[in-house]
Amino acid sequence: MQPSAVPELAHTHTRPIHWVATATAVAGVVALSSVLQPNPATAAQAAGPQSQQAPATTTTAPNPAHVDFPIDCGPVKALVVKKASGDLDGDGRPETVAVVHCDAPMGTPPDAVYVLTQAADAKKPRVVATLIAPKARTNVKTLTVSDGTVLADTLGYSSDSVPSCCPDVQASVKWQWKNGTFLRSTPAGAQSV
C-alpha cells in the first residue's frame, strides 16, 4: 500500500468537542425557530353573489361529559366512547348522540346510545331519548349524524346462546325524528358476521 501524499487532516476525526458544538448549534436553531414564527395565515373571501355565509350559531352541542347517563355500571364509571352532534329535530339547536358503556376491566361491555339536549337556560344537558339500551347487547362500530339522521353500524347477537365474545349479527341502522319520536330503520338490512 502506498502512503498518502497528503497528511491526515485534523477535522476528519471526530472528538467529543465536535459533538458538543453540533448539539449546541442544533439547539440554537430550534430555539430561534420557536421564537421567529410566521404570522398566522388569513384569507379574505370575495364578496359577491357566489359567496354565501351560513348564519352564525351561538349554540353549542351538549357536552356528554356533564350528563348522568341512565346506565347501571355498579362500582365502575360510564364512559362516552363515541359522540356526534347535529340538529336532529329541526329546532335550530344541535343535539348530541353519545355511545356509552361501562368501564369494564375485561371483555367488551354492551353499548348504549343516548340523545342529549340542553335548553338555553339549563346548566347541564339531559338525556331525551335512548336509541339503544344496554340490555340489547349491542356494540356500535361507527356513529354519524348527517342531515338530521343518526347513522350507526352495529354488532349484535342472534340469540342469548351466542357467547359475548363473538357477535354474529352486523347491521347498519338509522334513526330520524318524526312525529315526536325517533323512528328506527335498517337501510342495509342485518347480515350475519
C-alpha positions as CSV (number, residue, x, y, z in Angstrom):
1,M,0.0,0.0,0.0
2,Q,1.3,3.4,-0.9
3,P,1.3,6.1,1.8
4,S,-0.8,9.2,1.1
5,A,0.9,12.2,-0.2
6,V,-1.4,14.4,1.9
7,P,-1.1,14.3,5.7
8,E,-4.3,13.4,7.6
9,L,-6.5,16.3,8.2
10,A,-7.4,17.2,11.8
11,H,-11.1,17.6,11.0
12,T,-11.6,14.1,9.7
13,H,-11.5,12.6,13.2
14,T,-14.5,13.4,15.4
15,R,-13.8,14.3,19.0
16,P,-16.3,15.0,21.8
17,I,-15.9,18.7,21.3
18,H,-17.3,18.3,17.8
19,W,-20.4,16.6,19.1
20,V,-20.9,19.3,21.7
21,A,-20.5,22.1,19.1
22,T,-23.0,20.3,16.7
23,A,-25.6,19.8,19.5
24,T,-25.3,23.4,20.6
25,A,-25.8,24.6,17.0
26,V,-28.9,22.4,16.5
27,A,-30.3,23.6,19.9
28,G,-29.8,27.2,18.8
29,V,-31.6,26.7,15.5
30,V,-34.5,25.0,17.2
31,A,-34.8,27.7,19.9
32,L,-34.5,30.5,17.3
33,S,-37.2,28.9,15.1
34,S,-39.6,28.7,18.0
35,V,-39.2,32.4,18.6
36,L,-39.4,33.5,14.9
37,Q,-42.7,32.3,13.6
38,P,-44.5,33.5,10.5
39,N,-47.7,35.5,11.0
40,P,-50.9,33.4,11.0
41,A,-52.4,32.9,7.6
42,T,-55.5,34.9,6.8
43,A,-57.8,34.5,3.9
44,A,-60.2,37.1,2.5
45,Q,-63.3,35.9,0.8
46,A,-64.5,37.9,-2.1
47,A,-67.9,39.5,-1.6
48,G,-70.5,38.7,-4.3
49,P,-73.5,36.6,-5.1
50,Q,-71.4,33.4,-5.1
51,S,-70.3,34.0,-1.5
52,Q,-72.9,32.8,0.9
53,Q,-72.2,32.6,4.6
54,A,-74.0,30.3,6.9
55,P,-75.7,32.1,9.7
56,A,-73.6,32.3,12.9
57,T,-74.9,30.0,15.5
58,T,-74.3,30.8,19.1
59,T,-75.5,27.4,20.4
60,T,-73.1,24.6,21.1
61,A,-73.8,20.9,21.2
62,P,-74.5,19.4,24.6
63,N,-71.3,18.0,26.2
64,P,-71.8,14.4,27.3
65,A,-69.1,14.8,30.0
66,H,-71.7,16.7,32.1
67,V,-74.5,14.1,31.9
68,D,-75.6,11.4,34.4
69,F,-76.5,8.5,32.0
70,P,-79.2,6.0,32.9
71,I,-76.9,3.1,32.8
72,D,-76.1,0.9,35.8
73,C,-72.3,0.3,35.9
74,G,-72.0,-0.7,39.6
75,P,-68.6,0.3,41.0
76,V,-67.2,1.4,37.7
77,K,-68.0,4.6,35.8
78,A,-69.8,5.1,32.5
79,L,-67.5,6.0,29.5
80,V,-68.6,8.0,26.5
81,V,-66.8,6.2,23.7
82,K,-68.3,7.9,20.6
83,K,-70.3,11.1,20.0
84,A,-71.7,13.0,17.1
85,S,-73.8,16.2,17.0
86,G,-76.3,17.9,14.8
87,D,-79.8,19.3,14.7
88,L,-82.0,16.2,14.8
89,D,-85.4,17.8,15.4
90,G,-85.2,20.9,13.2
91,D,-85.4,23.4,16.1
92,G,-82.0,25.1,15.1
93,R,-80.2,23.8,18.2
94,P,-77.8,20.9,18.0
95,E,-78.3,17.7,19.9
96,T,-75.5,15.2,20.8
97,V,-75.8,11.5,20.3
98,A,-73.5,9.6,22.7
99,V,-72.4,6.0,22.7
100,V,-71.8,5.0,26.3
101,H,-70.7,1.8,28.1
102,C,-69.4,0.8,31.5
103,D,-65.6,1.0,32.0
104,A,-65.3,-2.8,32.4
105,P,-61.8,-4.1,33.2
106,M,-62.2,-7.1,30.9
107,G,-64.3,-8.1,27.9
108,T,-66.5,-5.9,25.7
109,P,-69.3,-4.3,27.6
110,P,-72.5,-3.6,25.6
111,D,-73.0,0.0,24.3
112,A,-76.0,2.2,24.9
113,V,-76.9,5.1,22.6
114,Y,-78.4,8.3,24.0
115,V,-79.6,11.5,22.6
116,L,-78.8,14.6,24.6
117,T,-80.2,18.1,24.5
118,Q,-79.7,21.3,26.5
119,A,-82.1,24.1,26.9
120,A,-80.6,27.6,26.5
121,D,-81.1,28.4,30.2
122,A,-80.1,24.9,31.5
123,K,-76.8,24.4,33.3
124,K,-76.5,20.7,32.3
125,P,-77.6,18.7,29.3
126,R,-80.1,15.9,29.7
127,V,-80.9,12.6,28.1
128,V,-84.1,12.9,26.0
129,A,-84.0,9.5,24.2
130,T,-82.4,6.1,24.3
131,L,-81.8,4.7,20.9
132,I,-80.1,1.5,22.0
133,A,-80.4,0.2,25.6
134,P,-77.5,-1.7,27.2
135,K,-79.7,-4.8,27.6
136,A,-79.8,-5.1,23.7
137,R,-76.2,-6.5,23.9
138,T,-75.1,-4.3,21.0
139,N,-71.7,-2.7,20.2
140,V,-71.5,0.4,18.0
141,K,-68.7,0.4,15.5
142,T,-69.4,3.7,13.8
143,L,-71.7,6.7,14.6
144,T,-72.5,9.7,12.5
145,V,-75.1,12.5,12.4
146,S,-76.0,13.8,9.0
147,D,-79.0,15.9,7.7
148,G,-81.0,15.2,10.9
149,T,-80.4,11.5,10.7
150,V,-78.4,9.3,13.2
151,L,-76.5,6.5,11.4
152,A,-74.7,3.6,13.1
153,D,-73.0,0.4,12.2
154,T,-73.6,-2.2,15.0
155,L,-72.6,-5.7,16.0
156,G,-75.0,-7.8,18.0
157,Y,-76.2,-11.4,18.7
158,S,-78.8,-13.5,17.0
159,S,-79.8,-15.2,20.3
160,D,-78.9,-15.3,24.0
161,S,-76.9,-18.5,23.4
162,V,-74.3,-16.7,21.3
163,P,-71.2,-16.1,23.5
164,S,-70.4,-12.4,24.4
165,C,-67.0,-12.7,22.7
166,C,-68.5,-13.4,19.3
167,P,-71.2,-11.2,17.9
168,D,-72.8,-12.8,14.9
169,V,-75.1,-10.1,13.5
170,Q,-73.9,-6.9,11.8
171,A,-76.4,-4.1,11.0
172,S,-76.5,-0.6,9.7
173,V,-79.3,1.3,11.4
174,K,-80.6,4.9,11.2
175,W,-82.9,7.0,13.3
176,Q,-84.9,10.0,12.3
177,W,-87.1,12.3,14.4
178,K,-90.7,12.1,13.2
179,N,-94.0,12.9,14.9
180,G,-92.3,13.4,18.3
181,T,-90.2,10.3,18.4
182,F,-87.1,8.7,16.9
183,L,-88.0,6.1,14.3
184,R,-85.5,3.3,13.7
185,S,-84.9,1.7,10.3
186,T,-82.3,-0.7,8.9
187,P,-81.3,0.6,5.5
188,A,-78.9,-2.1,4.5
189,G,-80.5,-5.0,6.5
190,A,-78.9,-7.2,9.1
191,Q,-76.1,-9.5,8.0
192,S,-74.5,-12.4,9.7
193,V,-70.9,-11.9,10.6
